[in-house]
Amino acid sequence: MLLTQDRMLTCAHVVREAGARMWVEFAENPGIPPVAARVTPDGWLPGRDGSAREDVAVLALDSPRPQAAPAPLGRRMERGGEVWIGGYSQAFDEGMWLTGRISGLHGAWVQLDAGRNVEVVRPGFSGAAVQTRGEGPHTDRVVGLVVSWRGDLELELPDENDLAFSYMIPVDRIAELVPLVAELSGPDGWDSGLSQRLRDWFTGVDQPAVRVGVVPHGGGRDRTLRHQLHRAHLVHRGGRTRPEELVATLVAQLRPPRHQRNAYRDWLLEGGDEPERSLAGRPAGSGPVLAVIGLDEDPDPGALVPLLARVRTLGFRLLVIFRSGEGAALDEVARDLLVPALDERAEELVRRTERFEREWARLNGLLDSASMAPRPETDAATRRRQLRALRSLADPREQLSALKQLLRELRADLDARSRSAPAELPGPRTGPGPAGGP
């Protein structure tokens, strides 16, 4: 069971010895490379006085695997609640899934009843996650760790279905033993909303080129951010890396012709005359992602903003994270980075509405009225006037607020048209999630 990008949980009897070195494979995602692991200094909990009534081991991976999704831990469970369990018994090397129900408590263990004898867990399931069945997407929770089956107790499987059972150690009990599990299963374990918004933004599909957020150090929000940062091509941490080092990395990423390298370096650092745009073949916001974490922790955050504005014009997408919501740099980022990026996005969506209306007008009268998408309640000309009006606003915060509202309205317009468009009139696509900061 993956806890974080570099910590896993299993049974102590799987590891066998506290000093053992393990080999961890991600069988459900073979694209993630295997990694060696060993028990953490405080992660060996085989049981009190030599007993096996705890049987927990926390493993530290030799290198992190942020590409793998951590287990969503939950402490709540109900008697009779349905669960499902995936394991790798000797006869099923490709894995198998079993279902069962939560039954009575047995000290620190919880009984799991199989629906049929063939679905009772067997050797190879030790350390498997016991997951509840959520009512909607991403609502499943891991509530326990498989620890034993009837064969462990030297009892033969009976013919009666109601005696086909096994045991798990519930997350609630593990949380008492492992502080990390207590933290991850608490209300501030992860920020699932931020995780989804970041995943959507990193895909780059129908998203603004700049995303800005405030993520304080520590807690589930910061943990979620760190788990998603592997998706960025470059990461700059305020206060740890000098702007000159960032620019050197950017120039290496851009790979300009040799005779232009100094020109790009000087322009990125100091501004002035822009070098030849031989690198600007990509559309705005379609290039690699530069994540700037802790911009407000840089000794001179204001000096970084113009540099980032120039980087954005080269097609980079920018994720800018502040550790505090205070300071003048936040206003500068809004004015010089976020407003231009959202303006570009609004311009793109207005053009989509204009194309839709031209297509609607072209097909009107050619198709049966029942096949036609309804004419939009708000026409493209109105949206164009709104965009022009907000561009004249002097206050960047007011302009930013107006842009976000316009983007919401434009997405609603386009989504409505997409849902009602017939096959003869393809509807435009829009992406999920609100514009602006996470």
Number of C-alpha atoms within 10 A of each C-alpha: 20 19 19 23 20 16 22 21 23 21 25 24 17 16 21 12 13 17 12 10 13 16 11 15 13 14 14 10 10 9 10 14 12 15 15 14 20 22 23 16 11 11 18 20 21 21 13 10 7 8 9 15 16 19 24 26 27 27 27 21 22 13 13 14 21 17 16 16 13 19 19 20 24 22 17 13 18 10 13 13 13 21 25 16 21 19 22 18 16 12 10 10 11 11 15 14 12 17 20 25 18 23 19 13 15 11 9 14 21 21 22 28 26 25 18 17 17 12 18 21 31 18 14 17 23 23 25 22 29 27 22 25 16 12 8 7 7 10 10 17 21 25 25 29 28 26 29 23 23 18 13 12 9 8 9 10 16 11 10 9 16 12 16 23 24 25 25 25 28 25 24 19 18 23 17 11 16 19 11 17 22 20 16 22 24 15 12 13 20 22 16 14 11 20 18 16 16 21 12 16 23 20 10 17 13 16 24 24 26 27 23 21 18 19 22 15 13 9 16 21 20 18 20 21 18 13 19 19 18 13 18 16 14 17 17 19 17 22 16 11 12 14 19 13 11 17 19 16 14 18 17 11 12 16 11 17 10 8 8 14 17 15 15 23 18 16 17 26 18 12 13 9 10 12 16 11 10 9 13 13 9 11 11 18 22 16 18 19 22 22 23 21 24 22 25 25 15 18 13 14 20 18 14 21 20 19 17 22 19 18 17 22 14 21 20 25 29 27 23 25 25 22 17 16 14 11 12 11 19 22 15 16 23 21 18 16 23 26 22 20 26 23 21 16 21 23 16 13 25 24 15 18 24 17 14 22 17 13 13 18 12 11 14 14 10 9 13 9 10 8 13 19 20 13 13 15 7 12 14 22 13 11 22 17 11 14 19 12 12 18 17 9 13 9 10 18 14 11 20 22 13 18 24 18 13 21 23 15 14 21 22 13 19 21 17 16 22 18 13 16 18 15 9 11 18 15 19 18 15 17 13 13 16 15 21 21 17 20
